[in-house]
Amino acid sequence: VQLVESGGGLVQPGGSLRLSCAASGFTFSSYVMSWYRQAPGKERELVAAISGTGRSTNYADSVKGRFLISRDNGKNTVYLQMNSLKPEDTAVYYCSRNSYWGQGTQVTVSS
């Protein structure tokens, strides 16, 4: 199993970013995929998750209405569209499948 995140960076408050996670080594469409984040000094928290078909999603209350998780099973990729970003969204964002994790991508929201 390999999960490779990309798309992080520095963005101003109110801005947008789209994270991508390219997966390999397993039957992608058979698994729930999730995005987590970990801010300095805080525990890792679930941000969003999506079912194998993409029909079912769930979000942390803190990102509802601002973030959108999606997936392309033909490309073995899961996305996290992040809009109206706030400084408190600053964290390392991780893609996850069960107990497998990517290396993470840094998102910094600052003016």
C-alpha positions as CSV (number, residue, x, y, z in Angstrom):
1,V,0.0,0.0,0.0
2,Q,1.3,3.4,-0.9
3,L,-0.3,6.8,-0.4
4,V,1.3,9.9,-1.7
5,E,-0.2,13.3,-0.9
6,S,0.4,16.5,-2.8
7,G,-1.0,20.0,-3.1
8,G,-0.2,21.6,0.2
9,G,1.3,25.0,0.6
10,L,1.0,28.5,2.0
11,V,-2.3,30.3,1.4
12,Q,-3.9,33.5,2.8
13,P,-7.0,33.3,5.0
14,G,-10.1,32.9,2.8
15,G,-8.1,31.2,0.1
16,S,-8.4,27.7,-1.3
17,L,-6.2,24.6,-1.9
18,R,-6.9,21.2,-3.3
19,L,-5.0,18.3,-1.9
20,S,-4.6,15.0,-3.8
21,C,-3.7,11.6,-2.6
22,A,-2.5,9.0,-5.2
23,A,-3.0,5.5,-4.0
24,S,-1.5,2.2,-5.2
25,G,-1.0,-1.4,-4.1
26,F,-4.6,-2.2,-3.4
27,T,-8.1,-2.2,-4.9
28,F,-8.8,1.4,-4.4
29,S,-12.5,1.4,-5.0
30,S,-13.0,-1.2,-2.3
31,Y,-11.9,1.1,0.6
32,V,-13.1,4.0,2.5
33,M,-10.5,6.8,2.2
34,S,-9.9,9.5,4.8
35,W,-8.1,12.8,5.3
36,Y,-6.7,13.6,8.7
37,R,-4.7,16.5,10.0
38,Q,-2.4,17.2,12.8
39,A,-1.6,20.7,14.0
40,P,1.5,21.4,16.2
41,G,1.0,20.3,19.7
42,K,-2.4,18.7,18.9
43,E,-3.6,15.2,18.3
44,R,-4.3,13.9,14.8
45,E,-8.0,14.5,13.9
46,L,-10.3,13.2,11.2
47,V,-11.2,15.8,8.7
48,A,-13.3,13.9,6.1
49,A,-14.0,10.4,4.8
50,I,-15.5,9.0,1.7
51,S,-16.9,5.6,0.9
52,G,-15.5,3.4,-1.8
53,T,-18.2,4.4,-4.3
54,G,-18.0,8.0,-3.4
55,R,-21.7,8.2,-2.6
56,S,-21.2,8.6,1.2
57,T,-19.1,11.3,2.9
58,N,-18.7,12.7,6.4
59,Y,-16.9,15.7,7.7
60,A,-15.6,17.1,11.0
61,D,-17.9,19.9,12.2
62,S,-15.0,22.4,11.9
63,V,-14.8,22.0,8.1
64,K,-18.4,21.3,7.1
65,G,-19.5,23.6,4.3
66,R,-15.9,24.6,3.5
67,F,-14.2,21.4,2.6
68,L,-15.2,18.8,0.0
69,I,-13.8,15.3,-0.2
70,S,-14.1,13.4,-3.5
71,R,-12.5,10.5,-5.3
72,D,-11.7,9.3,-8.8
73,N,-11.6,5.5,-8.8
74,G,-10.3,5.5,-12.3
75,K,-7.2,7.4,-11.2
76,N,-6.9,5.8,-7.8
77,T,-6.9,9.3,-6.3
78,V,-8.8,11.0,-3.5
79,Y,-9.1,14.8,-3.2
80,L,-9.7,17.3,-0.5
81,Q,-10.9,20.7,-1.8
82,M,-10.4,23.3,0.9
83,N,-12.2,26.6,0.6
84,S,-12.5,29.6,2.9
85,L,-9.4,28.5,4.7
86,K,-8.7,29.8,8.2
87,P,-5.5,30.0,10.2
88,E,-6.7,27.2,12.4
89,D,-6.7,24.9,9.4
90,T,-2.9,25.1,9.5
91,A,-1.7,21.5,9.9
92,V,0.0,18.6,8.2
93,Y,-2.7,16.8,6.2
94,Y,-2.6,13.0,5.8
95,C,-4.3,10.6,3.5
96,S,-5.3,7.3,5.1
97,R,-6.7,3.9,4.4
98,N,-7.4,1.9,7.5
99,S,-4.0,1.8,9.3
100,Y,-2.0,3.0,6.3
101,W,-0.8,6.6,6.1
102,G,0.8,8.9,3.5
103,Q,3.8,11.1,4.4
104,G,1.6,14.1,4.8
105,T,1.5,17.5,3.2
106,Q,1.9,20.8,5.0
107,V,-0.9,23.4,4.8
108,T,-0.2,26.8,6.2
109,V,-2.9,29.5,6.3
110,S,-1.4,32.9,7.1
111,S,-1.3,36.4,5.9
